[in-house]
Structures are given as C-alpha cells and as structure tokens.
Amino acid sequence: MKTWVSALMVAAGAGLAVQACTQSLDPSGSLGAALGVNDSGIAVGWTTTGSNGPRRAVAYRDGKVVPLQLLPDDVASEALSIDDQGWSAGYARSAAGVTRAVLWGSTGAISAGALQTALTPTSPGSHLVAVATALSTTAQPFLLIVGNEYQNADFSGNARAWIYNRAIVARVHLPFPTGSCLPPACVPFVRSIVNDVAPPGWAAGSLQLDAGGTDRPVRWEAAAVFHYLPLPESKTAVVAGVATGVNARGDCVGYIDLYEPGTMRRVQPRKAVLWPVDSSSAVVLESGANASYAAAINDTGTIVGWVAATNSSGEETHRAAVKWTGTESPVFLEALAPSSTSEALAVSNTGKIVGTKNGRAVEFE
C-alpha cells in the first residue's frame, strides 16, 4: 500500500520542500520498524502484535515479512542492520532475561559455532547486542562485527563497545583515548557505545566517562584508532553529541545537544550534524528552528533522519522523516504535521530509505 503525500508541497512552518511517497513494508499493518536496509533492497527490523508485546526480529523482502530465527528459549529479538552480503545484526533475549548478540545469515538462520559462542554473554551481569556488520576491503575480505556490552538488561548504566576479532575468535573492546583508564582504577562509570561500522574499518559512536556527564561523539579508524569528533564551542552552554552513522569515506553523522551548566537543561533544540572525515569542524545540518536528528549516511553522502517540531518548553511534539544531500536544506519525506510522526532510519547506497511512520515499518520513496 502506498500513500502519496504530494509531489511537491511546502513543509508547514519550515518553508522546505516535501517529496513523499510512503509504502508500508508490512501488509498486515502490525506495529514495527525498519532499522536497516542493504543495496539489494532487503530491510530488517522488528514487528510486534501489540504496543506492549515482545518484539520479533524480521526481514522485509519481496512484499513479505519474514521472521528471523529464534532459539527455543528466546522471547524477544530485534534486527538492527543488514549488510550487502545478507548478514543481519541484532540481539535476542531469553525467558531468563539474558541478552545475547545475534548474527543472522541471508536465509534468516542464526550463525552457529565459535562465532555465536563469542557473541553469547559469559556472566549474568552482561548483556550483548550486535549493532552492525560490514565487509572489510582488504586483500582477503572478512566480516567486521561491532556491538555493545551492557551492564543492565534495559541497556542503561555502564557499557562497552566491542568488535569481533576473527583472529582470536573473540570480542575485544574498542579502545579509549590515550591517557584514559577503566574502572575501578580512575572512574566509577564508563559508557562507550558504537552505533555503526563501515569498510575498511570505520566505526562511529560516543563516550561518556561520568555518570552525571555528557556524551562525546567518537570515530574509530581501522577499528582501533580512537578520535574524538569536534563539537561547536560555547561559552554559555555544555555541548554534547553522539555519532550515529558512518560511511566508507569515514564521514560521520549524528546530533549535538546544548545544556545549561549545572541543571543540564537543554537550552536549544537538538541539531543534526555531519562530521566530514577531511574537516576539523562539525557541520550543523539545516532544519530551521526545528529540532533535528541524523540517523544514517550512505557512501554517496545522502543523510537521513528526521526534523521535529517543539513546544514552548523545547520538547518534541511530532517528527517528519527527511533526507539531506550534503549540507543542502532537507527534503521532507513526510509532511511535518501534528497528525503524523515519521522517522527515516536507514539508507542504502542505491538510495532506498526505510524507517517508521506512526509506529509501522515503511519505505520512503
């Protein structure tokens, strides 16, 4: 089912173009989200039968919703990304509350053997999630797998970003900047998060070293060398940020927040940001007076995410999926209207964009 918003109209309150045709990816109309898409047009994400029901990892292909394999004791799962070889990354949770990272092959079957053993927690206080995969561009290509290890089942608290090391068949933590250390030696709290990976070994995420502190956007090079990404300077506010996506060039996207010192109250709407690999500064993407969020970037430089209207308190009220080409003004994939909310969450190198609209998985055309 396709819903045409219009061929060309003006986004309410923004003065920006809207070009939108939204197609549902689930013929049943179930609640869900498409979180990743590859160059073959296969999307992955999750679906559920009720607003409070358990989520189930699925692939959206050829107009059908295909459940991804679960083990007998699994009660919930999500697929977060899919690469061009058909590998999907995500997690599954057992009835006992244990969360393990999962890699599904192109048939939807869970990876087996030593790889799956490495993605399974070894202690009750560890919860693992596989976030993304990519094929290296080395002479002998191999699969890059990144994810996060959380202290708590709700993914709060301490966390460590990891990468799967095929040479030793094990997960290893992605590094910290020179001079930092791990608890309990210096700080009681550490939260490093990886959100995306791209060949030949770029990774993007964030780092927080203080439970009451702020996130810093980071990029890993060759899955090993750590870089803080630049943030705009402010004499009156605390600036924080997160890198959510990275492409094969090493360009990162994400968002920044400005907070009032002491109270940590947001003093302006969140803003989508591009960090070009060859620049020493962040580029704030155009969104007018609205809040904005960049979720992903493909190898051609197309950025997707959303723009959100805010109320007098600065709280988001509704969102509209958008795409940016470089630093140009966004094209709205849905109208920014109180009656609807939508988010563009992933984009393939062929330009296919997927996400959610009113709580359901969709493709934006």
C-alpha angles and dihedrals in degrees: 000000000000126000116201113208093181141297092246129353139144119265110240111259094355107074089220131129124263120204110172144163112157121196123194113234094200116062090196092060093230121161113267149115137239106223103171140023134185134209091266089063096250113141129195135195136109142295135195137188095227142020091256098031125113117274121242124204112239143170121226109213137149092356093305136106109229117193114225118230122277129191117243094260096046118113102173140019144167133199109215103181145000129208131210092265089059098254112145121200127205142099144275129208125211128219087256090060098253114144118205131181114250135199116196121198126224091275092055094252121137115251113254140202126029094348094059090043089057090051094053121092116252096201135040092243094060127086119184131203126181107215108181146346135208137174114247119236095224124126087264104036119218135180118268112208123184133178147138136267112213130198093213133046091235089057093247128128126023116012137171128205114226142185127207111246108208093192093066096023092235144101117261126190118252109244132262125226118280112280097025123110141192132257136302091025097064117347130031093215135047129168118179115170130187116202105175145006133204135180135303088026111296116147131182133201144104143279131213122179099179128056090220095039136089137266120258118204114238140186126201118209120209085359088283117058113082125218130178109222115230121260127201113262121245130181093197106036142048109245119212133171149174131210109221103174143021135189134209091270091058095249111147132202133192138111144283132217130199118211135188109250113253098009095050088215113157109252099190137016118281112266132212114236139195121207106195112207091231097049133082094210140059121251113218108216119231116262104139114227091333128102116253142190131196112211105174146359128204129212093266091057099255109148124200133191136103146285119221134201115226135205128230090279092055094250119141114250104178138352138217126202114243143173130212126203105207109309096330122122113281124265109225112230089191130019117265097241134144091237094065142035126196139168131197105215108170141019130193125217087254090059101255110149125198137176139112139310120188090342098311133106113257145167117227115217 
